[in-house]
Amino acid sequence: MRFDTKIGIVVRADLAAWQKLNVTAFLSSAVAGGVPGLMGEPYEDGSGNSYLPMLRQPVLVYTADLEGLRSVREKAVGREMDVAVYIEEMFKTGHDADNRAAVKAVEADELALVGVAVHGPKNGVDKVLKGLTLHP
């Protein structure tokens, strides 16, 4: 199936494996919860057990350094795309309110980004992510 939109997540290349997975999970949830219509229908197995719905389209995961992440964020915001950020300070907080406060405390161009999620028109997302490599 072909989609008109694209979801890309970029994680900082120097993170530990558990951090990359954690950041990817949180950013995926931001896109799923923040963009109406992206969630599919619930699943059910042959035994009648129900399962939660998932995103209707693939999520591509890329890596970049801090400057690459800042560039992605800036380009995506400039194109008025749906954007989510995860910053270093969020590894030290204990709940959502503290996460939001950590982001609010820093100017956009100074965010210590460890991950960025972008959702928007496929060709626009491709331009924002141009030059990045897919996560191995």
Contacts in CASP RR format, 6 or more apart in sequence:
PFRMAT RR
TARGET T0000
AUTHOR 0000-0000-0000
METHOD contacts of the structure
MODEL  1
MRFDTKIGIVVRADLAAWQKLNVTAFLSSAVAGGVPGLMGEPYEDGSGNS
YLPMLRQPVLVYTADLEGLRSVREKAVGREMDVAVYIEEMFKTGHDADNR
AAVKAVEADELALVGVAVHGPKNGVDKVLKGLTLHP
1 57 0 8 1.000
3 56 0 8 1.000
3 57 0 8 1.000
3 122 0 8 1.000
4 121 0 8 1.000
4 122 0 8 1.000
5 57 0 8 1.000
5 119 0 8 1.000
5 120 0 8 1.000
5 121 0 8 1.000
5 122 0 8 1.000
5 125 0 8 1.000
6 57 0 8 1.000
6 60 0 8 1.000
6 119 0 8 1.000
6 120 0 8 1.000
6 121 0 8 1.000
6 122 0 8 1.000
6 124 0 8 1.000
6 125 0 8 1.000
6 126 0 8 1.000
7 28 0 8 1.000
7 31 0 8 1.000
7 38 0 8 1.000
7 55 0 8 1.000
7 57 0 8 1.000
7 58 0 8 1.000
7 59 0 8 1.000
7 60 0 8 1.000
7 117 0 8 1.000
7 118 0 8 1.000
7 119 0 8 1.000
7 120 0 8 1.000
7 125 0 8 1.000
8 59 0 8 1.000
8 60 0 8 1.000
8 61 0 8 1.000
8 62 0 8 1.000
8 117 0 8 1.000
8 118 0 8 1.000
8 119 0 8 1.000
8 125 0 8 1.000
8 129 0 8 1.000
9 23 0 8 1.000
9 24 0 8 1.000
9 27 0 8 1.000
9 28 0 8 1.000
9 59 0 8 1.000
9 60 0 8 1.000
9 61 0 8 1.000
9 62 0 8 1.000
9 115 0 8 1.000
9 116 0 8 1.000
9 117 0 8 1.000
9 118 0 8 1.000
10 61 0 8 1.000
10 62 0 8 1.000
10 63 0 8 1.000
10 64 0 8 1.000
10 68 0 8 1.000
10 69 0 8 1.000
10 72 0 8 1.000
10 115 0 8 1.000
10 116 0 8 1.000
10 117 0 8 1.000
10 118 0 8 1.000
10 129 0 8 1.000
10 132 0 8 1.000
11 20 0 8 1.000
11 23 0 8 1.000
11 24 0 8 1.000
11 61 0 8 1.000
11 62 0 8 1.000
11 63 0 8 1.000
11 64 0 8 1.000
11 114 0 8 1.000
11 115 0 8 1.000
11 135 0 8 1.000
12 63 0 8 1.000
12 64 0 8 1.000
12 65 0 8 1.000
12 66 0 8 1.000
12 69 0 8 1.000
12 113 0 8 1.000
12 114 0 8 1.000
12 115 0 8 1.000
13 63 0 8 1.000
13 64 0 8 1.000
13 65 0 8 1.000
14 65 0 8 1.000
15 23 0 8 1.000
15 114 0 8 1.000
19 91 0 8 1.000
19 114 0 8 1.000
20 135 0 8 1.000
23 86 0 8 1.000
23 114 0 8 1.000
23 115 0 8 1.000
24 59 0 8 1.000
24 61 0 8 1.000
26 86 0 8 1.000
26 90 0 8 1.000
27 84 0 8 1.000
27 86 0 8 1.000
27 115 0 8 1.000
27 116 0 8 1.000
27 117 0 8 1.000
28 55 0 8 1.000
28 59 0 8 1.000
28 117 0 8 1.000
30 84 0 8 1.000
30 117 0 8 1.000
31 38 0 8 1.000
31 55 0 8 1.000
31 59 0 8 1.000
31 82 0 8 1.000
31 84 0 8 1.000
31 117 0 8 1.000
31 119 0 8 1.000
32 38 0 8 1.000
32 39 0 8 1.000
32 55 0 8 1.000
33 39 0 8 1.000
34 82 0 8 1.000
35 82 0 8 1.000
35 119 0 8 1.000
37 56 0 8 1.000
38 55 0 8 1.000
38 56 0 8 1.000
38 57 0 8 1.000
38 119 0 8 1.000
39 53 0 8 1.000
39 54 0 8 1.000
39 55 0 8 1.000
39 56 0 8 1.000
40 53 0 8 1.000
40 54 0 8 1.000
40 55 0 8 1.000
40 56 0 8 1.000
41 53 0 8 1.000
42 50 0 8 1.000
42 51 0 8 1.000
42 52 0 8 1.000
42 53 0 8 1.000
43 50 0 8 1.000
43 51 0 8 1.000
43 52 0 8 1.000
43 53 0 8 1.000
43 54 0 8 1.000
44 50 0 8 1.000
44 51 0 8 1.000
45 51 0 8 1.000
60 129 0 8 1.000
60 134 0 8 1.000
61 134 0 8 1.000
61 135 0 8 1.000
62 129 0 8 1.000
62 132 0 8 1.000
62 133 0 8 1.000
62 134 0 8 1.000
62 135 0 8 1.000
63 132 0 8 1.000
63 133 0 8 1.000
63 134 0 8 1.000
63 135 0 8 1.000
63 136 0 8 1.000
64 71 0 8 1.000
64 72 0 8 1.000
64 132 0 8 1.000
66 112 0 8 1.000
66 113 0 8 1.000
68 132 0 8 1.000
69 113 0 8 1.000
69 114 0 8 1.000
69 115 0 8 1.000
69 116 0 8 1.000
70 109 0 8 1.000
70 111 0 8 1.000
70 113 0 8 1.000
72 116 0 8 1.000
72 118 0 8 1.000
72 128 0 8 1.000
72 129 0 8 1.000
72 132 0 8 1.000
73 83 0 8 1.000
73 85 0 8 1.000
73 108 0 8 1.000
73 111 0 8 1.000
73 113 0 8 1.000
73 116 0 8 1.000
74 108 0 8 1.000
74 109 0 8 1.000
75 127 0 8 1.000
75 128 0 8 1.000
76 83 0 8 1.000
76 116 0 8 1.000
76 118 0 8 1.000
76 125 0 8 1.000
76 128 0 8 1.000
77 83 0 8 1.000
77 108 0 8 1.000
79 124 0 8 1.000
79 127 0 8 1.000
79 128 0 8 1.000
81 118 0 8 1.000
81 119 0 8 1.000
81 120 0 8 1.000
81 124 0 8 1.000
81 125 0 8 1.000
81 128 0 8 1.000
82 117 0 8 1.000
82 118 0 8 1.000
82 119 0 8 1.000
82 120 0 8 1.000
83 116 0 8 1.000
83 117 0 8 1.000
83 118 0 8 1.000
84 116 0 8 1.000
84 117 0 8 1.000
85 103 0 8 1.000
85 111 0 8 1.000
85 113 0 8 1.000
85 115 0 8 1.000
85 116 0 8 1.000
85 117 0 8 1.000
86 113 0 8 1.000
86 114 0 8 1.000
86 115 0 8 1.000
86 116 0 8 1.000
87 102 0 8 1.000
87 103 0 8 1.000
87 106 0 8 1.000
87 111 0 8 1.000
87 112 0 8 1.000
87 113 0 8 1.000
87 114 0 8 1.000
88 112 0 8 1.000
88 113 0 8 1.000
88 114 0 8 1.000
89 102 0 8 1.000
89 103 0 8 1.000
89 106 0 8 1.000
89 112 0 8 1.000
90 99 0 8 1.000
90 102 0 8 1.000
90 103 0 8 1.000
90 114 0 8 1.000
91 114 0 8 1.000
93 99 0 8 1.000
93 101 0 8 1.000
93 102 0 8 1.000
103 111 0 8 1.000
106 112 0 8 1.000
118 125 0 8 1.000
118 128 0 8 1.000
118 129 0 8 1.000
119 125 0 8 1.000
END
